[in-house]
Amino acid sequence: MDPELEPFVPLLPRLDLTDPAAARAKVAALVASIPAPDTTGLDVQDRTVPADPDVPVRIYRPKDAQGAVLWLSGGGWVVGDLDTERHWGARIAAGSGAVVISVNYRRSPEHRFPAALDDVYAVLSWTAEHAAELGIDPDRIAVGGHSAGGGLAAAVALRARDEQGPPIRFQMLNQPALDDRQETWSQRTFTDTPAQDRATVAMAWRHYLGSGQATPYAAPARATDLSGLPPAYISTAEFDPLRDEEITYALRLLQVGVPVELHQWPGTFHGSQAILSAEVSQRQLAELCAALRRALTGATG
């Protein structure tokens, strides 16, 4: 493990989804104890996207932004909200120069699949329809997220392709949850990894799916055809049950002609990027922002 990350491992709480309400409160308290992100140079606004039901969003707008990214939070589709996601939203907006639209999609188990996907798709459609009002180019809209949010980003890209929906320029999948079957080597092996392990992933899928069957829109790895999807940046962590399904998904995209940038970060674990004092975490965030900036503006810096 990365020597800068290892000292934090005994201090990290494991995400326990047995009691969703308690898990949400615990994560909210943890994030609230962290100093608020620097929003200097950003216009931050809360909006409500008309849908059924309406979807709250928080928009982070840097100066002279040309494109936008719908940002979808992690937390096993169970925990997380606009406040717990503020560090991601502010840092990605500042680092990439893109408008970040953080989406407060409905959480499971109260709202199982496809509620979250429907919310995200409604926000995607709204963003494309209101591009002029948002000050962005409708051809420069990306979707992205971490963990469960990364899985949602991949799913909305599939749905937009299948339904001839709003064009998506880029998908940013940071340690995405893609496959409910848990059959890969990393899923079978990582039963005691920091922050998240095989059992945590299994419970997240149970909350999300309930008694329903997983479709490709729930678990994108189940899609038989990945052609025609947007270019992707896929980031994986070495000690993460999700690692192998993410690498396999990247290879499958490449094999049908979808441009992919795949970065496997050695010595890291699921969510370790939140430990910002570590140099590897700083590089991870910088590369996410740079990839998004290149995709939406063509800039190389």
Disulfide bonds with the S-S distance in Angstrom:
none
